[in-house]
């Protein structure tokens, strides 16, 4: 990847790192399902308005709607719900490291499905180094906790598999779709999928929403969905599905930095060392340190 794509990957990782913080805050006010619904519905409304004001034209078809439906399920509905319900019993930091497995799953699946995504030695080594860095950032104790019976951890691991399939599907079926249109279509379909459940089972919660929960939800939607998905599809159009999901390795240190800035948590030596190791792994994946492997 070139320097522009690396900048976008780091920015996307930072924005998605913020999502774990938003979920942790919002769980104090509303249910996991409502968190996901407000995130996708508010984001879709903003993006629809953007398309109208920008007068962006696109060819509407049944196939395009179907592609948006699949992407909505794989990249929004399934993973958002799995992560949000998982964070009821798992901290944001641990959730982010479990989600970082997405990058390896994507590269592995892409190598099996896509002809132009070979599983090269540099990719394997780079991802493994990055994962080691993430483990150091979060701490070994949290990794050992994976072997207990906490269902939240497994829900978040499953979300990584959904994200991996979403990245590959988007590369194959949406590579000729404008990023703004793809993001809007995917989030709108996600909203339509979830809306019946809201009306049937969450009517009382909708009527009890307050200014605090709505404000956090709006920020969540704008930062972690609207802005993030613009970047997501721009990266996807210019690089491979495996490289796109490398940004998930950046999410844990991003979450840690946000917690340090916003709620005063200190950054440990292990976390700083982990950040250096993660950067080294990303450079190997990009081929810039190929002479070392």
N, C-alpha and C positions, 0 to 999 in steps of 0.2 A: 504493500500500500504506500501511496505517497503521503507527504506531510499533511495535506488537506484532509485526507481520509482519516489519518491518525488523530487529528484534532477533533473531527466529528465523532470518532469512536470514543475518545476520552470524555467529550462533552455528554454523549449519550449515556455512558456509564455513570457519570456524575448525576445526571437527571434521574436515572433509574435508581441510583443509590438513595436519592431523596424519597423515593416512593415508600421504602420501608419505614422511614421516619414518619411520613404522613399517616400510614396505616396504624402505626403504634399510637399516634396521637388520637386519631379518629375512633379507634376501638374504645376509647373512654366515653364516647358520646353516642355512637350509633352501631348497628349490627354489621357484621362482615358483608352480608349480601347488599345492604344499603350503601356501604362504602364503595363497593364495586359498581353498583348501579349509578350512583351519583358521579363517579369518575367518568364512566363511558358516556352517560347521557349529557352531562354538561359539556364534555369535550366535543361530542358530536354536534351539539347545537352551535358551539363557537365555530367549528370548522365548516358547517353548512353555511353559516352567515359569511364566513370568509370566502367561500367559493362563489356565493352570490355577488358580493361586493367586488370581488376580483374578476368576475365575468369569465371564469375559467370554463372552457368547453371540453366535453369529453363524449365519447360514443357510448351511449347507454345500451346495454344488452342483457339478456338473461344469463349468459355465461359470466359476464362481469359481476352481476348480482350474486351468482352462485359462488364465485371466487371470494367476494367480500364476506359471504356467509361462512365459508370454511375458515377464512383468516380471522373473522370475528370470534369463532369458536376456539381456534387453536392459539391465537395470540392475545385474546382478551378474556373471554368468558371462562374457559377452563383454568388458565394459569392465575388470573386475578383472584378467582374464588378460592383456588387451592392455597395460594400464598396468604390471602387475608384470613381465611379460616385457620390456617396453620399458625399464623402469628398470634392467635389467641393463647397458645401454649409455648410458643417459641419466640425468643427475643428477635428484634430487628437485625442485630449483628449476626446471629447464628442463621437466621433465615437468608441473609444475603450470601453467606458462604455456601449454603446448600444450593442456592440458585445459581452460583457460579459454575456448577457442574454443567450448565447449559452449553457452555462453549465447547467442551469436549464432546458432549453428545451430538452437537450440531456438526462438528468436524467429522466425527465418525459416521453419522448417518449420511452426510453429504458425500463422503467418499464412496459410499455404497450405492447411492442413488444418482448422483450427478457426475457426468463424465469429466467435467472441467474442475472438479474439486478433489484432486488426488490427496491421499493421506501420506504426505511427505514426512521425511524424518524431522525436518525443522518444525513442522506443525506439531508433531507428537511431542518432541522435546520442549518446545515453547509452551504448550498448554500444561504439561506436567510441571514445569518450573513455575508457571503462573499459579497453578493450584497449590503448590507447596508454599508460595508466598502468601496466598490467601489463608492457608492453615496457620501460618505463623502470625499473621495479623490478628485473627480471631482468637487463637489459643488452642493448644492441644486438648484441653479439658472438654471443650465444646465438641470436638470431633469424636471423642470417646462416647459422648452422650448419644450419638447416632445409634448405638447398639441397644438402647433401652426401648421401652414400648411406647414412647411418645409419638402419637399418630401425627402430630403437627409436622414433625420432621419429614415424614414420608409424603405428606401432602405437598410439601414444598419441593421435594425431589421429583415428584410427578409433574409439577409445573415446569420443571426444566425440560422434560421430555416433550411436553406440549409446545414450548417455545422453539425447540429444535425442529420439530416438524413444520411449525409455522414459517420459520426462516427459509426452509427448503421449498415449501409450497409457494411462498411469495417470490422466490428467485425464479421458479419455473413458470408461474401463472400470472404474475403481476409485474414482470420486469419492464413491460412496455406501457405501464400505467403511470400517469403523473403522480409524484409523491403526495401532493395535496389531495388528489382524488382518492388515492388508495387509503390514506389515513382516514379521510372522511367516511368513505364507504364502509370500511372495517368497523369503525366506532359506531356508526349509525346502525349497522346490522347487529352489533353487540347489544345496543340499546333495545332494538326491537325484540331480540331473543329474550332479554331479561324482563321486559316490561310486563308481560302477563303475570309473572310470578310476583312482581311488586304489587299489582292491583289485587291479586288473589290473596296474598299472605302478609303483605307489609303495609296495608292501608293506614293502620293506626300509627305506625312509625313515621310515615310520610307526613301525617298531620301534626306530629309532635316535633318536627325538625325545627331547630332554632338558628339564630344568626351565627353562633359559634361553629356549629357543625357544618352549616352551609358555606361559611367563609373558608374553613379548612378544605372542604370538598372542592370548592371552586379553584383554590390554589393548587390542590392536588391534580385536578383535571388539566389546568393550563400548563403547569410545569412538567408533569410526568406523563401526560398523554398528548396534548396538542403539540407542544414544542418537541417532545421526545420522538413522536412518530414522524414529524417532518424530517428530522435527522435520520431516523431509522430507515425510511424508504430511500432517502438520498444516498446513504451508504450502500444499501442493497443494490441500487442501480449501477454503482461504480465499482463494486468489489464483490467477493464471494460470500455465500451464506456463512461459511465457517469463520471468515474474518469478521463479519458483522457481529456475531455472538461472542467474540473475544471481549467485547465491552463488558460482559457479565463478570469478568475477572476484576474489572475496575470497580465494580459496585461495592464490595465490602469496605475497601479503604475509603471510598467516597462517603459511605454511611458513617464511618468512624469519624471522619473529618467534620461532617455536618453536626454530629452529636457533640463534638468538642467545641465547635463554634457556637451552636445554638443553646446547648444545655450545660456547657462547662465541663464536659468529661475530658480527662487528661489523655494524651496520646503516649503510649508506652514505647519503650525501646523496641520490643518485638514488633509493634505495629509499623514503626519506621523502617526496620529491617525488611519486613514483609513488603512494604511499598517498593523498595529498591529491587527486591527479587521479582516482583510482578512486572516491573518495568523491563527488567532484563528478559523475562520470558516473552513479553510482547515484541521486543526488538528481534528476538530469534524467530518468532512467528513471521515477522515482516521480512526476514531474510537479511537484515542489516548486520547481523552478527553471525552470518553463516560460516565464516572462517573459524569460529570457535567450536563447531560441532562436526 
